[in-house]
Amino acid sequence: MIQFHIEYANVLLAYIAFYGCVLFPMWKTRDIRTWHVVVHGFCYAVFLYLALLVFKQFWLMDNIAAFQVFKLLTGLPLLATPFFVFRKRVWQNIFLTSMVFAYNFIPLGIGNYAEEHGLMFAGHPHLAAVIVGAVAMAATMPPLMFLLKKLFETSCPTFSGAIWRIVWLLPVLLCTIIFLGSSYFGSFFSIAHHADIGFVVIRILVYLALLLICCLLHATIRQAAEMEKAKQKAGELAAKTDFYRKMSHDLRTPLTVVSTNIQTAQRRPEEAPALLTHSQDEIMKMAGMISEALQDGDKGVGE
């Protein structure tokens, strides 16, 4: 039974990383409270426990190939969750899912390295792998979560739509480096793990690369957002300048007519009634222009 709970904790660690690196940054983009995430996580943890009990009844716990298939099948509902909740952010979800796949190999791999070197807790080497992996996750996941949160708080719709279609390939490349650099694919269906220091060094480098990707993306999107704001302000300033120029020109003509009529009426009082009527028409025309300009300004503010 101890072995069962150790394996359960091992699987749960991978899914905790998923919650931290995928659901947490994206949840901040919607009006969903933290307790929703907690309830969802608790229900999934119970589901995972029951599924592992069923798995234990049909397959031996040391059947690594079957255990990997079990983790894949139980992880599919969790992988589908963000695509269901955040339907309009498909490429962002793909990017975050790729990130968590690359990240998952880091703490779990460090735990496996400790187990391979004979570190034991209460006489159980597998327990050592879980504890060391949990400590490594506690040390490495908060900085990554913080950077991902900052990344998704920065928005530039005209730029982000294109960039998310490409950048998800970067964490996929890092996953490939982990597989090739440590021959992890060969040990995926076996119990053996590499005991050389390169096994850990590769994971540390991949972790630093993940942080660097987040920083560079955040800086790029923020710069694009600032350029977009500057472009928008320049457009507004140009529109205001054009508006003032046009109003100045259009209003000057009726004002000149009214001023001329007043001067003429003073010199020739007999023409005053006709000049007054003409001036009134020009004033009404000017009032219509001002009203139309104010309506256009209100529409611009509303947009």
C-alpha positions in Angstrom: 0.0 0.0 0.0 2.9 2.3 0.6 4.1 1.8 -2.9 0.6 2.6 -4.2 0.6 6.0 -2.4 4.1 6.7 -3.6 3.0 6.2 -7.2 -0.1 8.3 -6.6 2.0 11.1 -5.2 4.3 10.8 -8.2 1.5 11.2 -10.7 -0.1 14.0 -8.6 3.1 16.0 -8.8 2.9 16.1 -12.6 -0.7 17.3 -12.4 0.1 20.0 -9.8 2.7 21.3 -12.3 -0.1 21.4 -14.9 -2.4 23.4 -12.6 0.4 25.9 -11.7 1.8 26.5 -15.2 -1.4 26.2 -17.3 -4.6 26.9 -15.4 -3.2 29.6 -13.0 -2.0 32.1 -15.7 -5.1 31.6 -17.9 -7.6 31.7 -15.0 -6.5 35.3 -14.4 -7.9 36.2 -17.8 -11.5 35.3 -16.8 -13.8 36.1 -14.0 -13.3 32.8 -12.2 -12.5 32.7 -8.5 -9.6 30.9 -6.9 -11.9 28.4 -5.1 -13.1 27.2 -8.5 -9.6 26.1 -9.2 -9.3 24.5 -5.7 -12.6 22.6 -6.1 -11.6 21.4 -9.6 -8.2 20.3 -8.4 -9.7 18.4 -5.4 -12.2 16.6 -7.6 -9.5 15.6 -10.0 -7.2 14.4 -7.2 -10.1 12.1 -6.0 -10.7 10.9 -9.5 -7.0 10.2 -10.0 -6.9 8.2 -6.7 -9.9 6.1 -7.7 -8.5 5.5 -11.2 -5.2 4.4 -9.7 -7.0 1.9 -7.4 -8.7 0.4 -10.5 -5.4 0.3 -12.3 -3.8 -1.5 -9.4 -6.4 -4.2 -9.6 -5.7 -5.0 -13.3 -2.0 -4.3 -13.8 1.0 -4.7 -11.7 2.5 -1.5 -10.3 5.9 -2.3 -11.7 4.6 -2.5 -15.2 6.1 0.7 -16.4 4.7 0.7 -19.9 1.1 0.2 -18.6 1.7 2.8 -15.9 2.8 5.4 -18.5 -0.4 4.6 -20.6 -2.4 5.1 -17.4 -0.9 8.5 -16.8 -1.6 9.5 -20.3 -5.3 8.4 -20.2 -6.0 10.0 -16.8 -4.2 13.2 -18.0 -6.4 13.6 -21.1 -9.4 15.2 -19.2 -7.0 17.6 -17.5 -5.4 18.5 -20.8 -8.8 19.2 -22.3 -9.9 21.5 -19.4 -8.3 24.7 -20.6 -9.4 24.2 -24.2 -13.0 23.9 -22.9 -12.9 26.8 -20.5 -10.8 29.2 -22.6 -12.1 28.4 -26.0 -10.9 31.6 -27.7 -7.3 31.1 -26.6 -6.4 27.9 -28.4 -2.8 28.8 -29.3 -2.1 30.2 -25.8 -3.3 26.8 -24.4 -1.1 24.9 -26.8 1.9 27.1 -25.7 1.2 26.6 -22.0 0.6 22.8 -22.5 4.0 22.6 -24.3 5.6 24.6 -21.5 4.3 22.3 -18.8 5.4 19.2 -20.7 8.9 20.6 -20.9 8.8 21.7 -17.2 7.5 18.4 -15.9 10.7 16.6 -16.8 12.7 18.9 -14.6 11.6 18.2 -11.0 10.6 14.6 -11.7 13.9 14.0 -13.4 15.8 15.4 -10.5 13.8 13.1 -8.2 14.7 10.1 -10.4 18.4 11.2 -10.3 18.3 11.2 -6.5 16.6 7.8 -6.5 19.2 6.4 -8.9 22.0 7.5 -6.6 20.6 5.5 -3.7 18.9 8.3 -1.7 16.2 6.7 0.5 13.5 7.9 2.9 12.1 5.3 5.4 13.8 2.6 3.3 11.9 3.4 0.1 14.0 4.8 -2.8 10.8 5.6 -4.8 9.7 7.8 -1.9 13.0 9.7 -2.1 12.2 10.4 -5.8 8.8 11.9 -4.9 10.1 14.0 -2.0 13.1 15.3 -3.9 10.9 16.0 -6.9 8.4 17.9 -4.7 11.2 20.0 -3.2 12.6 20.7 -6.7 9.1 21.7 -7.9 8.5 23.9 -4.9 11.8 25.7 -5.7 11.3 26.0 -9.5 7.6 26.3 -10.2 6.8 29.7 -8.4 9.2 31.8 -10.6 7.8 30.1 -13.7 4.2 30.7 -12.6 5.1 34.4 -11.8 6.6 35.0 -15.3 3.7 33.2 -17.0 1.2 35.3 -15.0 3.0 38.5 -16.1 3.1 37.3 -19.6 -0.6 36.8 -19.9 -1.4 40.1 -18.1 0.3 41.9 -20.9 -2.0 42.2 -24.0 -1.5 43.3 -27.5 -4.3 41.7 -29.7 -2.9 42.8 -33.0 0.5 41.3 -32.2 -0.3 38.4 -29.9 -2.6 36.6 -32.4 0.2 35.9 -34.7 3.0 35.2 -32.2 1.2 32.4 -30.3 0.9 30.4 -33.5 4.7 30.1 -33.5 6.2 30.3 -30.0 4.7 27.0 -28.8 7.3 25.3 -30.9 10.0 26.6 -28.5 9.0 24.4 -25.5 8.4 21.5 -27.9 12.0 21.9 -29.0 13.1 21.9 -25.3 11.2 18.6 -24.8 13.0 17.2 -27.8 16.4 18.3 -26.3 15.5 16.5 -23.0 14.6 13.3 -24.9 17.7 13.3 -27.1 20.1 14.7 -24.6 19.5 12.1 -21.9 18.0 9.2 -23.9 14.9 9.6 -21.8 12.8 8.1 -24.6 14.7 4.8 -24.1 14.0 4.7 -20.4 10.3 5.8 -20.9 9.2 2.1 -20.9 11.8 0.8 -18.5 12.7 1.2 -14.8 16.3 2.4 -15.4 17.2 6.1 -15.2 20.4 7.8 -16.1 22.7 8.4 -13.2 25.2 10.8 -14.9 25.3 14.5 -13.9 24.3 15.4 -17.5 20.9 14.1 -16.7 20.5 17.0 -14.2 22.5 19.6 -16.1 20.2 19.3 -19.1 17.2 19.8 -17.0 18.6 22.9 -15.3 19.5 24.4 -18.7 16.0 23.6 -20.0 14.5 25.3 -16.9 16.6 28.4 -17.5 15.5 28.4 -21.1 11.8 28.2 -20.1 12.3 31.3 -17.9 14.2 33.1 -20.7 11.3 32.3 -23.1 8.8 33.9 -20.8 11.0 37.0 -20.2 11.6 37.5 -23.9 7.9 37.0 -24.8 6.8 39.4 -22.1 9.3 42.0 -23.3 8.3 41.6 -26.9 4.6 41.7 -26.3 4.9 44.7 -24.0 7.0 46.6 -26.6 4.5 45.8 -29.3 1.7 47.0 -26.9 3.6 50.3 -26.3 4.1 50.8 -30.0 0.4 50.1 -30.6 -0.5 52.7 -28.0 1.9 55.2 -29.5 0.5 54.6 -32.9 -3.0 55.0 -31.6 -2.1 58.3 -29.8 -0.4 59.6 -33.0 -3.6 58.7 -34.9 -5.8 60.5 -32.4 -3.5 63.6 -32.4 -3.6 63.7 -36.2 -7.4 63.4 -36.2 -7.7 66.2 -33.6 -5.3 68.4 -35.7 -7.3 67.7 -38.8 -10.6 68.4 -37.0 -9.4 71.7 -35.6 -8.1 72.7 -39.1 -11.3 71.8 -40.7 -13.5 73.5 -38.1 -11.3 76.6 -38.2 -11.7 76.8 -42.0 -15.4 76.0 -42.1 -16.4 78.3 -39.2 -14.3 81.2 -40.4 -16.5 81.6 -43.6 -19.9 82.2 -41.9 -18.3 84.3 -39.2 -16.8 86.5 -41.9 -20.2 86.8 -43.7 -21.9 87.7 -40.4 -19.2 90.3 -39.6 -19.5 91.8 -43.1 -23.3 92.0 -42.9 -23.1 93.8 -39.6 -20.7 96.4 -41.0 -22.8 96.8 -44.1 -26.0 97.2 -42.0 -24.4 100.0 -40.0 -23.5 101.9 -43.2 -26.8 101.2 -45.0 -29.6 100.8 -42.5 -32.2 100.3 -45.3 -30.6 96.9 -46.1 -30.5 95.8 -42.4 -33.5 93.5 -42.6 -32.2 91.5 -45.5 -28.7 91.4 -44.0 -30.1 90.3 -40.7 -32.0 87.4 -42.4 -28.8 86.4 -44.2 -26.8 86.6 -41.0 -29.3 84.4 -39.2 -29.1 81.8 -41.9 -25.3 81.8 -41.6 -25.5 81.5 -37.8 -27.9 78.5 -38.1 -25.5 76.9 -40.6 -22.6 77.4 -38.2 -24.7 75.9 -35.3 -25.4 72.8 -37.4 -21.7 72.4 -38.2 -20.9 72.6 -34.4 -23.6 70.2 -33.5 -22.4 67.7 -36.2 -18.8 68.0 -35.0 -19.8 67.3 -31.4 -21.8 64.2 -32.5 -18.8 62.9 -34.4 -16.6 63.5 -31.3 -19.0 61.6 -29.1 -18.9 58.7 -31.5 -15.1 58.7 -31.5 -15.1 58.6 -27.7 -17.6 55.7 -27.7 -15.5 53.7 -30.1 
